[in-house]
Amino acid sequence: MKIRQTIGLAMNISSEFARAPEDGMFGLAFKSLQSVDGVNTYMDNAMATGAVPLPVISVYLPSKRMNGGEGGYYLFGAIERTRYIGDLTWVPVTKARYWQVALDGAKFNGQSVGNFASSAIVDTGTTLVVVSDALAAALHKNIKGAFVSETEGGWVVPCNLTSSTGFVSFTLAGKDFHVPLADLAWDPSLDDSSLCFSGIQGGLDDMWILGDMFIKNNYCVFDHSKNPKIGIAPVKY
């Protein structure tokens, strides 16, 4: 698609960003999040010019554990039905800034871990799932050997969790969507090779984030229609 698009060029950047492999950010959230007034997003322009048959962005980010992490892509203007199992569950967007939705609760192996509900954003730009400290603790207490590591700055779990068949699930629009425990052993600890940094972390009391840890297990369709919503279904490998 050829779209005439205004972009922002950074004149000064932090040393951390200068060392990063990425060159910038290709924003796929809503125009209300733009830092420059009057600049439309790429998707806004694509819809305005009729470049997309449907006002959607479909996201397939395959798991490294399941698919070697290869072949992921964003599909503009269409939904690839061969990439997910069953039907999409459509979750209404509660605030069109980020892709914000109502998260009804969380479960461990199908059992509720307490009365947890919050707003959450489904965000491809965040690697992990980030929730409240209380929910992170409630989930991890079910995992033998999990604890908060001061060295790692968050929850760690045994790396042998990669052989687990259990799962954590998040409830959206009355439907449970799974994140396998095997994915929670995300990144090996620098101090102990038997421990891994967990794919679910705490620290957010108000608005939680369902990042790539969630998305690599659930195909997501971001619908920019008049009443925006996210379609979600388990990824098909």
BABADREN-547866 format. One record per residue (C-alpha): x, y, z; residue number from 0. Coordinates in Angstrom, 1 decimal, padded with zeros to 4 digits. Layout:
BEGIN
{px X, py Y, pz Z, k NUM}
...
REM end
This chain:
BEGIN
{px 000.0, py 000.0, pz 000.0, k 0}
{px 001.3, py 003.4, pz -000.9, k 1}
{px 000.1, py 006.0, pz 001.7, k 2}
{px 001.2, py 009.6, pz 002.0, k 3}
{px 002.3, py 009.7, pz 005.6, k 4}
{px 003.7, py 012.4, pz 007.9, k 5}
{px 006.3, py 011.1, pz 010.2, k 6}
{px 008.3, py 012.6, pz 013.1, k 7}
{px 012.0, py 012.8, pz 013.0, k 8}
{px 013.9, py 012.9, pz 016.3, k 9}
{px 016.6, py 015.5, pz 016.5, k 10}
{px 017.8, py 014.3, pz 019.9, k 11}
{px 017.7, py 010.8, pz 021.4, k 12}
{px 018.7, py 009.2, pz 024.7, k 13}
{px 021.8, py 007.1, pz 024.9, k 14}
{px 019.6, py 004.1, pz 025.6, k 15}
{px 017.6, py 004.5, pz 022.4, k 16}
{px 020.8, py 005.2, pz 020.4, k 17}
{px 022.0, py 001.7, pz 021.4, k 18}
{px 018.7, py 000.0, pz 020.6, k 19}
{px 018.3, py -002.0, pz 017.3, k 20}
{px 015.0, py -000.3, pz 016.4, k 21}
{px 014.9, py 002.9, pz 014.5, k 22}
{px 011.6, py 004.2, pz 015.7, k 23}
{px 007.9, py 003.4, pz 016.4, k 24}
{px 005.2, py 002.6, pz 013.8, k 25}
{px 002.2, py 003.5, pz 015.9, k 26}
{px -000.9, py 001.4, pz 015.4, k 27}
{px -003.0, py 002.8, pz 018.3, k 28}
{px -005.5, py 005.6, pz 017.9, k 29}
{px -004.9, py 009.2, pz 016.7, k 30}
{px -005.8, py 010.5, pz 020.2, k 31}
{px -002.4, py 009.1, pz 021.3, k 32}
{px -000.4, py 011.1, pz 018.7, k 33}
{px 002.1, py 013.5, pz 020.2, k 34}
{px 001.6, py 016.0, pz 017.3, k 35}
{px -001.9, py 017.4, pz 016.8, k 36}
{px -003.3, py 017.1, pz 013.3, k 37}
{px -001.2, py 014.2, pz 012.2, k 38}
{px -003.2, py 011.1, pz 011.3, k 39}
{px -002.0, py 007.6, pz 011.8, k 40}
{px -001.0, py 005.3, pz 009.0, k 41}
{px -004.2, py 003.3, pz 009.4, k 42}
{px -006.4, py 006.5, pz 009.4, k 43}
{px -004.8, py 007.5, pz 006.1, k 44}
{px -005.1, py 004.0, pz 004.7, k 45}
{px -008.9, py 003.9, pz 005.5, k 46}
{px -009.5, py 007.5, pz 004.2, k 47}
{px -007.9, py 006.7, pz 000.8, k 48}
{px -009.7, py 003.3, pz 000.5, k 49}
{px -006.4, py 001.4, pz 000.5, k 50}
{px -007.8, py -001.3, pz 002.9, k 51}
{px -010.9, py -003.4, pz 002.2, k 52}
{px -011.6, py -003.7, pz 005.9, k 53}
{px -010.7, py -001.3, pz 008.7, k 54}
{px -008.7, py -003.9, pz 010.5, k 55}
{px -005.1, py -004.9, pz 011.4, k 56}
{px -004.6, py -008.6, pz 012.1, k 57}
{px -001.6, py -009.7, pz 014.1, k 58}
{px 000.1, py -013.0, pz 014.0, k 59}
{px 003.2, py -013.2, pz 016.2, k 60}
{px 004.2, py -016.8, pz 016.5, k 61}
{px 005.8, py -018.2, pz 019.6, k 62}
{px 009.5, py -019.0, pz 019.5, k 63}
{px 008.7, py -022.1, pz 021.6, k 64}
{px 006.1, py -023.3, pz 019.2, k 65}
{px 007.1, py -022.0, pz 015.9, k 66}
{px 010.7, py -020.9, pz 016.2, k 67}
{px 009.5, py -017.3, pz 016.4, k 68}
{px 009.5, py -017.2, pz 012.6, k 69}
{px 006.9, py -015.9, pz 010.1, k 70}
{px 005.1, py -013.3, pz 012.1, k 71}
{px 003.4, py -010.5, pz 010.4, k 72}
{px 000.8, py -007.7, pz 010.5, k 73}
{px -002.0, py -008.0, pz 007.9, k 74}
{px -003.7, py -004.7, pz 007.0, k 75}
{px -007.3, py -004.7, pz 005.8, k 76}
{px -008.0, py -008.4, pz 006.1, k 77}
{px -008.4, py -011.4, pz 008.5, k 78}
{px -006.5, py -014.6, pz 007.9, k 79}
{px -008.9, py -017.3, pz 009.2, k 80}
{px -006.4, py -020.1, pz 008.9, k 81}
{px -004.3, py -018.6, pz 011.7, k 82}
{px -006.7, py -019.2, pz 014.6, k 83}
{px -008.9, py -021.9, pz 016.1, k 84}
{px -012.7, py -021.5, pz 016.3, k 85}
{px -014.3, py -018.1, pz 016.1, k 86}
{px -013.1, py -014.7, pz 017.0, k 87}
{px -014.5, py -013.2, pz 020.3, k 88}
{px -015.1, py -009.5, pz 019.8, k 89}
{px -014.1, py -007.4, pz 022.8, k 90}
{px -015.3, py -003.8, pz 022.8, k 91}
{px -012.7, py -001.0, pz 023.2, k 92}
{px -013.6, py 001.0, pz 026.3, k 93}
{px -011.3, py 003.9, pz 025.5, k 94}
{px -010.0, py 004.6, pz 022.0, k 95}
{px -006.5, py 005.8, pz 022.9, k 96}
{px -004.5, py 002.7, pz 023.4, k 97}
{px -006.4, py -000.5, pz 022.5, k 98}
{px -008.1, py -000.5, pz 025.9, k 99}
{px -010.6, py -003.2, pz 027.0, k 100}
{px -012.2, py -004.4, pz 030.2, k 101}
{px -010.4, py -007.4, pz 031.7, k 102}
{px -012.9, py -009.4, pz 033.8, k 103}
{px -010.4, py -011.6, pz 035.7, k 104}
{px -007.6, py -014.2, pz 035.7, k 105}
{px -007.4, py -017.9, pz 036.3, k 106}
{px -004.7, py -020.5, pz 037.0, k 107}
{px -005.4, py -023.9, pz 035.4, k 108}
{px -009.1, py -022.8, pz 035.0, k 109}
{px -009.6, py -021.8, pz 038.6, k 110}
{px -010.1, py -018.2, pz 039.7, k 111}
{px -007.2, py -016.8, pz 041.7, k 112}
{px -009.4, py -014.1, pz 043.3, k 113}
{px -011.6, py -011.1, pz 042.6, k 114}
{px -009.4, py -009.4, pz 040.0, k 115}
{px -010.7, py -007.1, pz 037.3, k 116}
{px -009.2, py -004.1, pz 035.6, k 117}
{px -008.8, py -002.1, pz 032.4, k 118}
{px -006.1, py -003.5, pz 030.2, k 119}
{px -004.5, py -002.7, pz 026.9, k 120}
{px -003.7, py -005.3, pz 024.2, k 121}
{px -000.3, py -004.0, pz 023.1, k 122}
{px 002.1, py -005.5, pz 020.5, k 123}
{px 004.7, py -003.0, pz 021.7, k 124}
{px 005.1, py -004.6, pz 025.1, k 125}
{px 006.9, py -007.9, pz 025.4, k 126}
{px 005.4, py -009.3, pz 028.6, k 127}
{px 002.1, py -009.4, pz 030.4, k 128}
{px 002.1, py -006.7, pz 033.2, k 129}
{px -000.6, py -006.7, pz 035.9, k 130}
{px -001.0, py -005.6, pz 039.5, k 131}
{px 001.4, py -006.7, pz 042.2, k 132}
{px -001.5, py -008.5, pz 043.9, k 133}
{px -002.5, py -010.5, pz 040.8, k 134}
{px 001.1, py -011.3, pz 039.9, k 135}
{px 001.6, py -012.7, pz 043.4, k 136}
{px -001.7, py -014.7, pz 043.3, k 137}
{px -000.7, py -016.3, pz 040.0, k 138}
{px 002.9, py -017.1, pz 041.0, k 139}
{px 002.0, py -018.6, pz 044.3, k 140}
{px 000.7, py -021.6, pz 042.4, k 141}
{px 004.1, py -022.1, pz 040.7, k 142}
{px 006.5, py -024.1, pz 042.9, k 143}
{px 009.8, py -022.3, pz 043.1, k 144}
{px 008.6, py -018.9, pz 041.9, k 145}
{px 009.7, py -015.8, pz 043.9, k 146}
{px 010.5, py -012.1, pz 043.5, k 147}
{px 014.2, py -011.7, pz 042.8, k 148}
{px 015.8, py -008.5, pz 043.8, k 149}
{px 018.7, py -009.2, pz 041.4, k 150}
{px 016.4, py -009.7, pz 038.5, k 151}
{px 014.0, py -007.0, pz 039.6, k 152}
{px 010.8, py -009.1, pz 039.3, k 153}
{px 009.3, py -012.5, pz 039.4, k 154}
{px 011.4, py -015.5, pz 038.4, k 155}
{px 010.2, py -019.1, pz 037.8, k 156}
{px 012.0, py -022.4, pz 037.4, k 157}
{px 013.2, py -022.8, pz 033.8, k 158}
{px 012.0, py -026.4, pz 033.7, k 159}
{px 008.5, py -024.8, pz 033.5, k 160}
{px 009.0, py -025.1, pz 029.7, k 161}
{px 007.8, py -028.7, pz 030.1, k 162}
{px 004.6, py -027.8, pz 031.9, k 163}
{px 001.1, py -028.4, pz 030.5, k 164}
{px -000.6, py -025.9, pz 032.8, k 165}
{px -001.8, py -022.4, pz 031.8, k 166}
{px -002.8, py -019.0, pz 033.0, k 167}
{px -005.9, py -017.5, pz 031.5, k 168}
{px -007.3, py -014.0, pz 031.2, k 169}
{px -011.1, py -013.4, pz 030.8, k 170}
{px -012.2, py -010.9, pz 028.2, k 171}
{px -015.9, py -010.5, pz 027.1, k 172}
{px -016.7, py -013.7, pz 029.1, k 173}
{px -014.1, py -015.8, pz 027.3, k 174}
{px -010.9, py -017.3, pz 028.8, k 175}
{px -007.8, py -016.8, pz 026.7, k 176}
{px -004.8, py -018.9, pz 027.7, k 177}
{px -001.1, py -018.2, pz 028.2, k 178}
{px 000.8, py -021.6, pz 028.7, k 179}
{px 002.9, py -021.8, pz 031.8, k 180}
{px 005.7, py -023.1, pz 029.5, k 181}
{px 005.9, py -019.6, pz 028.1, k 182}
{px 006.4, py -018.0, pz 031.5, k 183}
{px 010.0, py -019.3, pz 031.6, k 184}
{px 010.8, py -016.3, pz 029.4, k 185}
{px 014.5, py -015.4, pz 029.8, k 186}
{px 017.3, py -017.2, pz 031.7, k 187}
{px 018.6, py -015.5, pz 034.9, k 188}
{px 022.1, py -014.1, pz 034.8, k 189}
{px 022.8, py -015.5, pz 038.2, k 190}
{px 021.1, py -018.9, pz 038.3, k 191}
{px 020.8, py -021.0, pz 035.1, k 192}
{px 017.9, py -022.9, pz 036.7, k 193}
{px 015.8, py -019.8, pz 037.0, k 194}
{px 014.1, py -017.7, pz 034.3, k 195}
{px 012.5, py -014.2, pz 034.4, k 196}
{px 008.8, py -014.7, pz 034.3, k 197}
{px 006.6, py -013.6, pz 031.4, k 198}
{px 004.1, py -012.2, pz 033.8, k 199}
{px 005.1, py -009.3, pz 036.0, k 200}
{px 003.5, py -006.9, pz 038.5, k 201}
{px 003.8, py -003.2, pz 039.0, k 202}
{px 000.6, py -001.8, pz 037.4, k 203}
{px -002.3, py -001.0, pz 039.6, k 204}
{px -004.6, py 000.8, pz 037.2, k 205}
{px -004.3, py -000.3, pz 033.6, k 206}
{px -002.7, py -003.7, pz 032.9, k 207}
{px -001.0, py -004.7, pz 029.7, k 208}
{px -001.5, py -007.9, pz 027.7, k 209}
{px 001.6, py -007.8, pz 025.6, k 210}
{px 003.3, py -010.2, pz 023.3, k 211}
{px 003.3, py -013.0, pz 025.9, k 212}
{px -000.4, py -013.0, pz 025.4, k 213}
{px -000.5, py -012.2, pz 021.7, k 214}
{px 001.8, py -015.0, pz 020.6, k 215}
{px -000.8, py -017.4, pz 022.0, k 216}
{px -003.9, py -015.5, pz 020.7, k 217}
{px -004.5, py -014.1, pz 017.2, k 218}
{px -005.7, py -010.5, pz 017.5, k 219}
{px -007.7, py -008.4, pz 015.1, k 220}
{px -007.7, py -004.7, pz 015.8, k 221}
{px -010.9, py -003.2, pz 014.3, k 222}
{px -010.8, py 000.5, pz 013.6, k 223}
{px -014.5, py 000.8, pz 012.8, k 224}
{px -016.9, py 003.4, pz 014.3, k 225}
{px -017.3, py 001.2, pz 017.4, k 226}
{px -013.7, py -000.1, pz 017.7, k 227}
{px -013.1, py -003.6, pz 019.1, k 228}
{px -010.5, py -006.4, pz 019.2, k 229}
{px -011.2, py -009.9, pz 017.9, k 230}
{px -009.3, py -012.6, pz 019.7, k 231}
{px -009.0, py -016.4, pz 019.2, k 232}
{px -006.4, py -019.0, pz 020.1, k 233}
{px -003.5, py -019.1, pz 017.6, k 234}
{px -003.4, py -022.1, pz 015.3, k 235}
{px 000.0, py -023.6, pz 014.8, k 236}
REM end
